[in-house]
């Protein structure tokens, strides 16, 4: 019996198991993954933004949401109607700052400004109300009057209602005078 106990103790302390090393994932894993999502952000009882996405991933640690194949609508609170709408192949929303990076083919329609913007990528900074495509990205702007402009280095300041290109601009600008006779 003593030999059996000694053998069992030797076996117990003499053996080790190799479970391998478990390395943490290289990047943050989503806390929630949702499919066919409709999301509406409401402030003061009024809808501010609505989006529909094929896939949405929520990351609590970084306070971001990644979207795939989605469309969006922003509402004008003063008039309680759609102000801006569009779609993108993918996007990342910072849930705290409300900054958004859009990628994978972006199209934005702003009816109040009679303007449509198409680009491969766009970045929105919410606090200063700036839209930027980066210095190398081509952006196309179209208006119902026939104006079509394309260029690189697009940026827009929505507070001053101005936009510019820093290089490579071409296209057709249509200027019509408002005579007031109509």
N, C-alpha and C positions, 0 to 999 in steps of 0.2 A: 504494500500500500504506500509506503514511504517512497519507493521508486516511482510509482505511478504519479504521486504528487510532485516529486522533483521533476519528472519528465514534463508534466503539465505546466509547471512554473517556468521551466527552461523554454518550452515551446511558446508560452505566452510572451515572455520577455525577449526571446531570441528571434522572433519573427517580426518582420515589418512589412507593411503593405505600401506599395507605391500607387497613390491615387493620381499621380501626375500633378502638374502645376496648373491651377486654374487662374488664367489671367483675366483681368477685367476686360470687357469689350473696349475696343479702340475708340469708339465714339458712344455718345449717350444713346441709350435705347428709349424709344417712345414709351410713355406711360399709358397712352391710349391710342389705339388705331381704329379709325372709323371708315366705313365705306358708304358711298352715296349719301353724302352729308348735305344738309341745308342748315346754315348757321345765320342767325340774325342778332346783331349787336344793338341793344336798345339802351338809350340814355334819356332820362326824364320822360319815360313812357312813350317815346317816339323811336321808330327804327332809324338807325344811323347807317349801317352797312349790312348787306345780305350777301352771302356767297353760297354757291352750290359746288361741291367738289366730288370727284370720283373717289378720292382717298384723302383723309386728313390724319396727321400724326401730331399728337400733343406731347410736348417735352416740358415737364414741370420745372426741372432744374434750370434749364436755360430760358424758360418762359417764352418758348416759341411754338408756333404751329406750322407744320409743313403741309402744303396742299399740292395735289396732283390733278391736272385737267380740271380747271375750275373756272367758273364765271362769277362776276361780282357786280353789285349795284350799290352805289352810294346815294343817299337821299339828301335833298336840300331841306333843311329844317325850317327855313323861313316860308317855303312854299309847299312843304309836305309832298314833294314829288321827286322822281328820279333825277339826279343831277349828273351822275357819271356811271357808266357801265362798261363792261369789257370782259375779256377772258385771257387766260395764260395757260401754258403747259404745266408750269409749276410755280410755286411761290413759298416764301417764308415770311411769316408775320411775327414781329416782336410784340408779345402781348402787353408789355409794359409801356413801351414808347409808341406803339401802333405804327412803327416803321414797317415797310413792306418791300421785299425784293421779289420781282417778277421775272420769270425766265421761260425759255422754251416757246417763243412766239407769243408776243403780247399785242393785244389790240385794245385800245381805250377810246370810247366814244363820249364826248362831252357836248350834248345838245345845246346847252346854254351858251356855249362859245362857238357853236357850229364848226366843230373840229373833231377829226378822228386821227389818232396816233397809232402807228404800228411800228414795232421794234422787236428785236430778238430778246432784249432784256430792258427792264426799267426798274429804278429804285425810287421809292417814295419815302421822304422824311416828313413825318406828320407835324412836328412842332414848327419848323419854319415853312411848311407847306411847299416843299421843293420836290420836283420830279427830275430825275437825271438818268441818262442812258450810258454814261461813260464816254471817254474820248474816242474810242475805236468803234463803237457800236453805231450802225446805220439806223436812222429813224426816218419814217415817212409820215408826212402830215398832209391830210386832205380836207378840203372844205367843199360844201355843196356848190359854191360859186365857180368851181373849176380850178381853184388853187391847189397845186400839188407841189410840195417841197420835200426834198430829201437831203440829208446831210449827216455829219458825224459830230460828236460832242454836244448833243442836245441837252439843254437844261431849261427848266421852267420854274418860275416863281409865281405860285398861284395867288399870293397876297397882292402882288403888284400887277397880276394878270399879264405877265410878259414871258416870252420864251426866246431862246437863241440857239444858234449852232456855232461851234468854235472852228469848224473846218469842213471842207468838201461839200459845200452846199450847191444844189442845183434844183431846177424846177421852174414852175410857172406860178406867178403871183397875179391874181385877178383883183383889180381895184375898181370898185363901183362907187359912184358918187350918189348920195342920197339927195335927190332934188326936192323932195317933199311934194311933188306934183301928183304923185300916184294916189 
